[in-house]
Amino acid sequence: MFKVEELRVRVNGKDVLNDINISIDKGEVLILFGPNGSGKTSLLKTILGFSGYTIERGKILFEGKVLNQLPTEERVKLGIGIMFQHPSKIRGVRLEQIAEFLAGDRGEIEKLADKLSLKDHLNREINLDFSGGEMKRSELFQVLLQKPKLLLLDEPESGVDIENISIMGNVLNQYLKETNASALIITHTGYILDYVDANKAYVLIDGKIWCQGNPREIFESIRKDGYEKCKECEWKKV
């Protein structure tokens, strides 16, 4: 369904990703671990076609289609959605306005807003004076209304409390199960593993994927020994 093949990416003349190979089948959830500055967010932005991320080599494929030259909006139309680590605040635009643009079906909007405890936020400007948890729930709300086939989630549980993680995790898991959508999820805390059935995990260090394996086993290894141990671990280097 989704593949990254031999991907090399430069930003401002500097290599940020080198020889990246990733595959995600329909319905699969892939977890991406890595220290700060390892290239995780750069990978998501490259997948979605953000400007400034120059592909020097390799391919990004989604449902058999090469995405390298497609603009961001075309990739979104194909069914790729992204949830940013730091959601934007948009003055003058109410959350329900963007929701109606994305979905149109008022019943569907209110049902999802209720699941994410956002019904009282629909008439408010997007993310203005929202708490950290409210902003993350708002971002997930907007992404799911697009009905993506592939979700790119950049640390969805960072900066929020356990209650918000539980709300988002349960809604996300339900969406993935009901739609058989796929996901690539970046996490530092590992909390999201309590809510989604992750199939595999990769570790990204210094712009390279060092190993892959069972998400929980890799996470426990990182918690115990740190990322440097990943370079010498028993999992096969990709």
matplotlib code that plots the C-alpha trace (Angstrom):
import matplotlib.pyplot as plt

x = [0.0, 2.7, 6.4, 9.5, 12.4, 16.1, 15.0, 17.6, 16.5, 18.4, 17.3, 19.3, 22.1, 22.3, 21.4, 18.7, 17.5, 19.7, 18.7, 15.3, 13.3, 9.8, 6.7, 3.2, 0.5, -3.2, -4.4, -0.9, 0.4, 4.1, 5.8, 8.8, 11.2, 14.2, 16.0, 15.4, 16.9, 17.1, 14.9, 11.5, 9.5, 11.5, 10.4, 6.7, 7.0, 8.8, 6.1, 3.5, 5.6, 6.4, 8.6, 12.3, 12.6, 14.5, 14.4, 17.9, 17.2, 14.5, 10.8, 7.7, 4.8, 1.2, -1.2, 1.2, 1.5, 4.9, 4.4, 7.7, 6.5, 3.0, 2.1, 0.9, -2.7, -2.7, -1.2, -3.9, -6.6, -5.2, -5.8, -2.8, -3.5, -1.1, -1.3, 1.4, 3.3, 2.6, -0.8, -1.3, -3.7, -6.0, -7.6, -10.9, -11.8, -14.1, -13.5, -16.9, -16.2, -13.2, -15.1, -17.9, -15.4, -13.8, -16.9, -20.1, -22.2, -23.3, -24.3, -20.9, -19.2, -21.1, -20.6, -16.8, -16.7, -18.6, -16.2, -13.3, -15.0, -15.0, -18.7, -18.2, -15.2, -16.9, -17.9, -14.4, -11.5, -9.2, -6.9, -7.0, -6.8, -7.0, -5.1, -2.4, -4.8, -7.6, -5.3, -4.2, -7.8, -8.8, -6.0, -7.0, -10.6, -9.7, -7.5, -10.1, -12.8, -10.7, -11.1, -7.5, -6.3, -2.8, -2.4, 0.9, 1.0, 3.9, 4.0, 0.2, 0.6, 3.4, 2.5, -0.9, -2.1, -3.2, -6.9, -6.4, -4.2, -6.9, -9.6, -7.4, -6.0, -9.5, -10.9, -7.9, -8.0, -11.7, -11.1, -8.2, -10.3, -13.4, -11.8, -8.8, -6.6, -2.9, -0.7, 2.8, 3.1, 6.1, 6.3, 8.8, 6.6, 5.2, 1.8, 0.1, 1.1, -1.6, -4.3, -3.4, -2.3, 1.1, 2.5, 6.1, 8.6, 11.6, 14.3, 15.7, 19.0, 21.1, 18.8, 19.2, 17.0, 19.0, 16.7, 13.1, 11.1, 8.3, 7.2, 7.0, 10.2, 12.1, 10.5, 11.5, 15.0, 15.2, 13.9, 16.5, 19.6, 18.9, 19.2, 22.9, 22.3, 20.1, 23.2, 24.4, 21.1, 20.1, 17.4, 18.3, 19.6, 17.4]
y = [0.0, 2.5, 2.3, 4.4, 3.1, 4.1, 7.6, 10.3, 13.8, 17.1, 20.3, 23.5, 21.5, 19.0, 15.3, 14.6, 11.2, 8.5, 5.3, 5.0, 1.9, 1.5, -0.5, -0.3, -2.7, -1.8, -1.9, -1.9, 0.4, 1.3, 2.9, 5.1, 5.7, 7.9, 10.6, 14.3, 15.5, 12.1, 13.0, 11.6, 14.8, 15.4, 12.0, 12.8, 16.2, 14.6, 12.0, 14.8, 16.9, 19.9, 22.5, 22.6, 18.8, 17.8, 14.2, 13.4, 9.8, 7.1, 6.9, 7.4, 5.2, 5.1, 2.6, 2.0, 5.7, 7.6, 10.7, 12.4, 15.1, 15.5, 18.7, 18.4, 18.9, 16.1, 13.7, 14.7, 14.0, 10.5, 9.8, 10.8, 12.8, 14.3, 15.3, 17.7, 17.7, 21.4, 22.3, 25.8, 28.4, 30.0, 33.3, 34.1, 30.6, 28.5, 24.8, 24.0, 25.9, 23.8, 20.7, 21.6, 22.2, 18.8, 16.7, 18.6, 16.1, 17.8, 14.6, 13.1, 16.2, 16.2, 12.5, 12.7, 15.9, 14.2, 11.2, 13.6, 15.8, 18.8, 19.7, 22.8, 23.8, 23.8, 27.5, 28.6, 29.8, 26.9, 26.1, 29.7, 29.5, 25.7, 23.6, 21.3, 18.3, 20.3, 21.3, 17.7, 16.5, 19.3, 18.2, 14.6, 15.7, 17.6, 14.7, 12.0, 14.1, 13.8, 10.0, 9.3, 5.9, 6.6, 8.6, 10.3, 11.1, 13.1, 12.4, 12.6, 12.0, 14.6, 17.4, 16.0, 14.1, 10.5, 11.4, 13.1, 10.3, 7.8, 9.8, 10.2, 6.6, 5.0, 7.2, 6.6, 2.8, 2.7, 4.6, 2.3, -0.8, 0.4, 1.7, -0.7, 2.4, 2.4, 4.6, 5.8, 7.0, 8.8, 8.4, 9.1, 8.1, 4.8, 5.5, 5.2, 1.5, 1.0, 1.9, 0.8, -2.6, -1.7, -4.3, -3.3, -0.6, 1.1, 3.1, 6.1, 7.5, 10.2, 10.0, 6.3, 3.3, 1.1, -1.7, -3.0, -5.4, -5.8, -2.3, -3.1, -5.0, -2.2, 0.4, -1.5, -1.9, 1.9, 2.6, 0.4, 1.0, 4.2, 4.7, 4.2, 0.5, 0.2, 0.5, -2.8, -4.5, -8.0, -6.8, -6.9, -3.6, -2.5]
z = [0.0, 1.0, 0.4, 0.7, -1.3, -1.0, 0.0, 0.4, 1.4, 1.7, 3.6, 3.1, 1.5, 4.3, 4.2, 6.7, 5.5, 4.0, 2.2, 4.0, 3.2, 4.8, 3.8, 5.4, 4.2, 4.3, 7.9, 9.3, 12.0, 12.0, 15.0, 14.4, 17.3, 17.4, 19.4, 18.8, 15.5, 14.0, 11.0, 12.1, 11.4, 8.2, 7.0, 7.5, 5.8, 2.9, 2.5, 2.4, 0.0, 2.1, 0.4, 1.3, 1.5, -1.6, -2.7, -4.0, -4.6, -4.1, -4.4, -2.3, -3.4, -2.3, -3.7, -6.6, -7.5, -7.3, -5.2, -5.7, -8.0, -6.6, -4.7, -1.1, -1.8, -4.4, -1.8, 0.7, -2.0, -2.5, 1.2, 3.3, 6.4, 9.0, 12.6, 13.6, 16.9, 17.3, 15.9, 14.4, 15.8, 13.3, 14.2, 12.6, 11.6, 13.9, 14.3, 13.0, 9.8, 8.9, 10.0, 7.6, 4.8, 5.4, 6.0, 5.2, 7.2, 10.4, 12.0, 11.3, 12.6, 15.9, 16.4, 16.1, 18.2, 20.9, 20.9, 21.2, 23.8, 21.4, 21.0, 23.2, 21.1, 17.7, 17.9, 18.9, 16.8, 15.9, 18.8, 20.2, 24.0, 23.8, 26.3, 25.0, 25.1, 23.4, 20.6, 20.1, 20.1, 17.7, 15.3, 15.4, 14.8, 11.7, 10.4, 10.9, 9.1, 6.0, 6.2, 5.4, 4.2, 5.7, 8.9, 9.7, 13.4, 14.9, 18.6, 19.2, 23.0, 23.6, 26.1, 27.1, 30.2, 30.5, 30.1, 26.8, 25.6, 26.5, 24.6, 21.5, 21.6, 21.8, 18.9, 16.8, 17.4, 16.5, 13.3, 12.2, 13.0, 11.2, 8.1, 7.9, 7.4, 7.9, 10.2, 10.7, 14.3, 15.8, 19.6, 22.4, 25.4, 24.0, 25.5, 22.2, 22.2, 24.9, 22.5, 18.9, 17.7, 16.2, 13.8, 13.7, 14.7, 13.1, 14.9, 13.1, 14.2, 12.4, 9.3, 9.0, 10.0, 12.2, 13.1, 13.0, 15.2, 17.7, 18.9, 22.6, 22.6, 20.9, 23.2, 26.3, 25.0, 24.4, 27.9, 29.4, 27.3, 25.3, 21.5, 21.2, 22.1, 19.0, 16.8, 18.3, 19.1, 18.1, 15.7, 12.0, 10.6, 7.7]

ax = plt.figure().add_subplot(projection="3d")
ax.plot(x, y, z, "-o")
ax.set_aspect("equal")
plt.show()
